[in-house]
Amino acid sequence: MTHTASKTNTGTLLFIICLAASLVPFMGSALNLALPYINEDLSLSAVMSGWVPTSYMLSTAILQIPFARMADMVGRRKVFLAGVTILTIFSVLSGFATTGVSLIIYRFLAGIGSAMMFGTSTAILTASVPNEKRGQALGVIAATVYFSLAAGPFVGGILTQYFNWHSIFFVSAALSFIVALGGYVIIKDDWKEETKTKFDFVGSLLFVAGLSSLIYGFSRLPHTQGFILIGLGVIVLLYFSHYEKKQEYPVFNIRIFLGNRVFRLSSLSALINYSATFAISFMLSLYLQYVRGLSPRDAGLILITQSVIQAVVSLKSGRLSDKMSATFLASLGMAIIALGLFGLCFISETTNLYYIGAILLLLGLGFGIFSSPNTNIIMSSVEREYYGFASATMGTMRLVGQAFSMGIAIMAISIFIGNVKITPAVHTELIGSMRITFIICLALCLFGVYASLVREKRKEVE
């Protein structure tokens, strides 16, 4: 890996990476507010509605690691900029979608661009920032993500209410274009391997096939097809793990993953955390608009609570993780999230909206404490030459977790409501599906707290 002094200004680079990092959470949180309108306009069923965000996360999750490996070979700058360009193009096309199928396809293709962008962005930043400032820089990125999450419901609600849902994609495309333009001008280094290596096509295909089967199968539960696909996915991924151990230039360095305990457990913590939290905003958006009858703008003002707290707290926790136990901070954050999920399990048709706001505040606090320290642990646990791999693994865990979280929500909706449009006649069933989703997420989060505490204890022993 090239170790020459960076020609890229780290201040302007941080701005570009932060803007890139804000694109997906902004669009995702804004889109959650627009889903009832998209469902009505494109005649989507409850289950089909869940695939609008899930299709994007699926392609991003399965392709981040192969693209990160490719970026190590041809240059991270090239792959990053190509990804932003693809994301811009398919965001525009999503805005022009006239059917549910075309929208889901465009979102899947936009996810390919995101995989290229997110498989390289954190690695680019980590390679450019001095070690002693890494936690702070990662905290700034986390804060940017949460501020965009906060802006998403508010801006998305206003755009949907006063214009239409199409405008969300056009605004996101405009931001993507700015990132692409700024990236071409500001990013000077390419960060690629000095030695020539081969791309692991077989390993990449096995990884994509296994992960796709696993995630899609999870969303098909409790149908028989879902169990078959999950079983097939597990078998393929086990073979993939065996295959990668024998490769000189693996797409996924399984030896680092299995041999580096801190990296492995921290990545698992990220997977569990996102699996337990991502579906919250999706379910609450449906609840606030369908059951409580709020406008997109008003629902967005309630959902904004969590993201604002996340943004403020993540800045502080990022700095703290440079000075004290990042593992303790991450464990504490996940425990607070579990407490918030416990509170969500008791929501009914008449729950006081201030209660929901207080729970969202608690969740924001927990997530803000967890995210930056856990990212710092992951990126600091590997050598410089493996930053790309670590960045892509972290991104994959995040997106796989989010996809699993949506799979839980889709499964619950499928069991309680079925493949029909959401109407007042199924509001009781919607609350039931929401409650079971939160219970499953709570169980996952409690397991995550245990795993994180075990990591701390083992570290102390060593």
C-alpha positions in Angstrom: 0.0 0.0 0.0 1.3 3.5 -0.8 2.6 5.3 2.3 3.7 8.6 0.7 2.5 11.9 2.3 -1.0 12.7 1.4 -1.5 15.4 -1.3 -5.2 15.8 -0.2 -6.1 18.5 2.3 -7.6 16.7 5.2 -10.0 19.5 6.1 -11.6 19.7 2.7 -11.5 15.9 2.4 -13.4 15.6 5.7 -16.1 18.0 4.3 -16.5 15.8 1.1 -16.6 12.6 3.1 -19.1 14.0 5.5 -21.3 15.2 2.7 -21.1 11.8 1.0 -21.9 10.1 4.4 -25.0 12.3 4.7 -26.6 11.2 1.4 -27.9 7.8 2.4 -29.3 8.6 5.9 -30.9 11.8 4.6 -32.7 10.0 1.8 -33.5 6.9 3.9 -35.1 8.9 6.8 -36.9 11.3 4.3 -38.2 8.3 2.4 -39.7 6.7 5.5 -42.0 9.8 5.8 -42.9 9.6 2.1 -43.8 5.9 2.1 -47.5 6.3 2.7 -47.7 8.6 -0.3 -45.6 6.3 -2.4 -47.8 3.4 -1.4 -50.9 5.3 -2.5 -49.4 6.8 -5.7 -47.9 3.5 -6.9 -50.5 1.2 -5.3 -48.0 -0.7 -3.2 -49.0 -3.4 -0.7 -47.6 -3.3 2.9 -45.0 -5.9 2.1 -44.0 -4.3 -1.3 -43.6 -1.0 0.6 -40.9 -2.5 2.8 -38.9 -3.4 -0.4 -38.5 0.2 -1.4 -35.8 0.8 1.3 -34.7 -2.9 1.5 -33.7 -3.2 -2.2 -31.3 -0.4 -1.8 -29.7 -1.8 1.4 -29.5 -5.3 -0.2 -27.3 -4.2 -3.1 -25.2 -1.9 -0.9 -24.6 -4.7 1.6 -23.6 -7.5 -0.7 -21.3 -5.4 -2.9 -19.3 -3.2 -0.5 -16.6 -5.8 0.2 -16.0 -6.8 -3.4 -15.8 -3.1 -4.4 -13.5 -2.3 -1.5 -11.1 -5.0 -2.7 -11.3 -3.7 -6.3 -10.6 -0.2 -4.9 -7.4 -1.4 -3.2 -6.2 -2.6 -6.7 -7.3 0.2 -9.0 -7.4 3.1 -6.6 -10.0 4.2 -3.9 -10.5 7.6 -5.5 -11.6 6.1 -8.8 -14.0 3.7 -7.2 -15.4 6.4 -4.8 -16.1 8.9 -7.6 -17.6 6.2 -9.9 -19.9 5.2 -7.1 -21.1 8.8 -6.4 -21.8 9.2 -10.1 -23.9 6.0 -10.3 -25.8 7.0 -7.2 -26.6 10.4 -8.7 -27.9 8.9 -12.0 -30.2 6.4 -10.4 -31.4 8.8 -7.8 -32.7 11.0 -10.7 -34.3 7.9 -12.3 -35.9 7.0 -9.0 -37.5 10.4 -9.0 -39.1 9.7 -12.4 -40.3 6.2 -11.4 -44.0 5.5 -12.3 -44.3 1.9 -10.9 -43.4 0.2 -7.7 -41.2 -2.4 -9.6 -39.2 0.3 -11.5 -38.7 2.3 -8.2 -37.4 -0.8 -6.5 -35.1 -1.7 -9.4 -33.7 1.9 -9.5 -33.1 1.8 -5.8 -31.3 -1.5 -6.1 -29.0 0.0 -8.8 -28.5 3.2 -6.7 -27.3 0.8 -4.0 -24.5 -0.4 -6.3 -23.2 3.2 -6.4 -23.4 3.5 -2.7 -21.5 0.2 -2.2 -18.6 1.7 -4.2 -18.8 5.0 -2.3 -19.1 3.5 1.2 -16.6 0.7 0.6 -13.9 3.4 0.2 -14.9 6.6 2.1 -14.0 5.7 5.6 -10.7 4.0 4.4 -9.8 7.2 2.5 -10.4 9.4 5.6 -8.6 7.0 8.0 -5.6 6.9 5.7 -5.4 10.7 5.6 -6.0 11.6 9.3 -3.3 11.2 12.0 -4.0 8.4 14.5 -4.4 10.8 17.5 -7.3 12.6 15.7 -9.0 9.6 14.1 -11.7 9.3 16.8 -12.5 12.9 16.5 -12.8 12.8 12.7 -14.9 9.6 12.9 -17.1 11.5 15.5 -17.6 14.4 13.0 -18.7 11.9 10.4 -21.1 10.2 12.8 -22.5 13.6 13.8 -23.0 14.5 10.2 -24.8 11.2 9.6 -27.1 11.9 12.6 -27.7 15.5 11.6 -28.7 14.3 8.1 -30.9 11.7 9.8 -32.5 14.6 11.8 -32.9 16.7 8.7 -34.4 13.8 6.7 -37.8 13.5 8.4 -38.2 17.3 8.7 -37.1 18.1 5.1 -38.7 15.0 3.7 -42.0 15.7 5.4 -42.0 19.3 4.0 -41.0 18.1 0.5 -43.7 15.4 0.5 -46.4 17.6 1.9 -45.9 20.7 -0.2 -44.4 19.2 -3.4 -44.4 15.4 -3.8 -42.3 12.3 -2.9 -40.4 12.5 -6.3 -38.7 15.7 -5.0 -36.8 13.8 -2.3 -34.9 11.9 -5.0 -34.1 15.0 -7.0 -32.8 16.9 -3.9 -30.6 13.8 -3.0 -29.4 13.6 -6.6 -28.4 17.3 -6.4 -26.4 16.6 -3.2 -24.7 13.6 -4.9 -23.7 15.7 -7.8 -22.0 18.2 -5.5 -20.1 15.4 -3.8 -19.0 14.1 -7.2 -17.9 17.5 -8.4 -16.1 18.3 -5.1 -14.5 14.8 -5.1 -13.0 15.3 -8.6 -11.5 18.6 -7.5 -10.4 18.0 -3.9 -9.4 14.3 -3.7 -5.8 14.0 -5.1 -4.5 10.7 -3.8 -5.6 7.3 -5.2 -4.5 5.0 -2.3 -3.9 1.8 -4.2 -1.6 -1.2 -3.7 1.9 -0.9 -5.0 2.1 -4.6 -5.9 0.0 -6.2 -8.6 -2.6 -8.6 -7.3 -5.5 -10.6 -8.8 -9.2 -9.9 -8.2 -11.0 -12.9 -6.5 -14.0 -13.3 -8.9 -15.1 -16.7 -7.6 -14.9 -15.5 -4.0 -16.9 -12.4 -4.8 -19.6 -14.4 -6.5 -19.9 -16.8 -3.6 -20.1 -13.8 -1.1 -22.8 -12.0 -3.2 -24.8 -15.2 -3.7 -24.6 -16.3 -0.1 -25.4 -13.0 1.5 -28.2 -12.3 -1.0 -29.8 -15.6 -0.3 -29.6 -15.1 3.5 -31.0 -11.5 3.5 -33.8 -12.2 1.0 -34.7 -15.5 2.7 -35.0 -13.6 6.0 -37.5 -11.2 4.5 -39.5 -14.2 3.2 -40.1 -15.7 6.7 -42.2 -17.5 7.9 -42.8 -19.0 4.4 -41.1 -22.2 3.5 -39.2 -20.4 0.8 -37.6 -18.2 3.4 -36.2 -21.1 5.4 -34.9 -22.8 2.3 -33.1 -19.6 1.1 -31.6 -19.0 4.6 -30.3 -22.6 4.7 -28.8 -22.2 1.2 -27.2 -18.9 2.2 -25.6 -20.3 5.3 -24.2 -23.3 3.3 -22.8 -21.0 0.5 -21.2 -18.6 3.1 -19.6 -21.5 5.0 -18.1 -22.7 1.7 -17.0 -19.1 1.0 -15.2 -19.0 4.3 -13.4 -22.3 3.6 -12.6 -21.1 0.0 -11.2 -17.7 1.1 -8.7 -19.3 3.6 -6.9 -20.9 0.6 -6.7 -17.8 -1.6 -3.5 -15.7 -1.9 -5.5 -12.6 -2.7 -9.0 -13.1 -1.1 -11.8 -10.6 -1.6 -12.6 -11.1 2.1 -9.6 -11.6 4.4 -11.1 -14.3 6.5 -7.8 -14.8 8.4 -7.9 -11.3 9.8 -11.6 -11.7 10.7 -11.1 -15.0 12.5 -7.7 -14.1 14.0 -8.3 -10.6 15.1 -10.7 -11.0 18.1 -11.3 -7.2 18.7 -12.0 -6.6 15.0 -14.4 -9.6 14.9 -16.4 -8.8 18.0 -16.6 -5.1 17.2 -17.9 -5.9 13.7 -20.4 -8.3 15.3 -21.5 -5.5 17.7 -22.2 -3.2 14.7 -24.2 -5.9 13.0 -26.3 -6.6 16.1 -26.8 -2.9 16.8 -28.1 -2.0 13.3 -30.2 -5.2 13.2 -31.9 -4.0 16.4 -32.5 -0.4 15.5 -33.0 0.4 11.8 -36.6 -0.8 11.6 -37.6 1.6 14.4 -38.0 4.7 12.2 -39.8 2.7 9.5 -42.4 1.3 11.8 -42.9 4.5 13.7 -43.3 6.4 10.5 -46.2 4.1 9.5 -47.7 4.2 13.0 -47.6 8.1 13.3 -49.2 8.6 9.9 -51.6 5.7 9.5 -52.7 5.1 13.1 -52.3 8.6 14.6 -53.2 10.5 11.4 -50.3 12.9 11.5 -49.0 14.7 8.4 -45.6 13.9 7.1 -44.3 17.2 8.5 -45.6 16.6 12.0 -44.5 13.0 12.0 -41.0 14.2 10.9 -40.9 16.7 13.8 -41.4 13.8 16.3 -38.9 11.5 14.6 -36.3 14.3 14.5 -35.8 13.9 18.2 -33.7 10.8 18.0 -31.4 12.0 15.3 -30.6 15.4 16.9 -29.6 13.8 20.1 -27.5 11.2 18.2 -25.7 14.0 16.4 -24.8 16.0 19.5 -23.8 13.0 21.6 -21.7 11.2 18.8 -19.4 14.3 18.6 -18.6 14.0 22.3 -18.3 10.2 22.3 -15.9 10.3 19.3 -13.5 12.5 21.3 -14.0 10.5 24.4 -13.1 7.3 22.6 -9.6 8.7 22.0 -9.1 9.2 25.7 -10.9 6.4 27.5 -12.2 2.8 26.9 -14.1 2.9 23.6 -15.4 -0.6 24.5 -17.0 0.7 27.7 -18.7 3.5 25.8 -20.0 1.2 23.0 -21.4 -1.2 25.6 -23.1 1.6 27.6 -24.7 2.9 24.4 -26.1 -0.4 23.4 -27.6 -0.9 27.0 -29.3 2.5 26.7 -30.7 1.5 23.3 -32.1 -1.7 24.9 -33.9 0.4 27.5 -35.5 2.5 24.7 -36.6 -0.6 22.8 -38.2 -1.9 26.0 -40.2 1.3 26.2 -41.4 1.1 22.6 -42.9 -2.4 23.2 -45.8 -0.7 25.1 -47.0 1.7 22.4 -50.7 1.6 21.7 -53.2 3.5 19.6 -53.5 6.2 22.3 -50.0 6.5 23.6 -49.0 10.0 24.6 -46.8 11.5 21.8 -44.6 13.0 24.5 -43.8 9.5 25.7 -42.8 8.5 22.2 -40.6 11.6 22.0 -38.9 10.7 25.3 -38.2 7.2 24.1 -36.7 8.5 20.8 -34.5 10.8 22.9 -33.3 7.8 24.9 -32.6 5.9 21.7 -30.7 8.8 20.3 -28.5 9.0 23.4 -27.7 5.3 23.2 -26.9 5.3 19.5 -24.8 8.5 19.8 -22.7 6.9 22.6 -22.3 3.6 20.7 -21.5 4.5 17.1 -18.2 6.5 17.0 -16.4 4.5 19.7 -17.3 1.2 18.0 -16.1 2.6 14.6 -12.8 3.7 16.3 -12.3 0.3 17.7 -12.8 -1.4 14.3 -10.5 1.0 12.4 -7.8 1.0 15.1 -7.7 -2.8 15.4 -6.1 -3.4 11.9 -2.9 -2.3 10.2 -2.9 0.6 7.7 -2.8 -1.7 4.7 -6.1 -3.2 5.8 -8.1 0.0 6.2 -10.0 -0.6 3.0 -11.0 -4.1 4.2 -12.0 -2.8 7.7 -14.0 0.1 6.2 -15.9 -2.2 3.9 -16.5 -4.8 6.5 -17.9 -2.2 8.9 -20.1 -0.8 6.1 -21.3 -4.3 5.2 -22.1 -5.1 8.8 -24.1 -1.9 9.0 -26.1 -2.5 5.8 -26.6 -6.2 6.5 -27.9 -5.3 9.9 -30.2 -2.7 8.5 -31.4 -5.2 5.9 -32.0 -7.8 8.6 -33.9 -5.2 10.6 -36.1 -4.5 7.7 -36.5 -8.2 7.2 -37.8 -8.5 10.7 -40.3 -5.7 10.0 -41.4 -7.2 6.7 -41.8 -10.6 8.3 -43.9 -9.1 11.1 -46.1 -7.2 8.6 -46.5 -10.3 6.5 -47.7 -12.3 9.5 -50.0 -9.7 11.0 -51.3 -7.8 7.9 -50.5 -9.9 4.9 -49.8 -8.6 1.4 -52.6 -6.0 1.3 -52.7 -2.1 1.4 -52.6 -0.5 4.9 -56.1 0.9 5.7 -57.9 1.8 9.0 -59.3 -1.8 9.0 -55.8 -3.2 9.7 -54.5 -0.6 12.3 -54.7 -3.1 15.1 -52.7 -5.6 13.1 -50.2 -2.8 12.2 -49.6 -2.1 16.0 -49.2 -5.9 16.5 -46.6 -6.2 13.8 -44.8 -3.1 15.3 -44.8 -4.6 18.8 -43.4 -8.0 17.7 -40.7 -6.1 15.7 -39.6 -4.2 18.7 -39.6 -7.3 21.0 -37.3 -9.1 18.5 -35.1 -6.1 18.3 -34.9 -5.8 22.1 -33.8 -9.4 22.3 -31.1 -8.8 19.7 -29.9 -5.7 21.6 -29.6 -7.5 24.9 -27.5 -10.1 23.2 -25.4 -7.3 21.8 -24.8 -5.8 25.3 -23.7 -9.3 26.5 -21.3 -9.7 23.5 -19.8 -6.2 24.1 -19.3 -6.8 27.8 -17.6 -10.2 27.1 -15.2 -8.3 24.7 -14.3 -5.9 27.5 -13.7 -8.7 30.0 -11.5 -10.7 27.6 -9.5 -7.6 26.8 -8.9 -7.0 30.5 -7.7 -10.6 31.0 -5.2 -10.2 28.1 
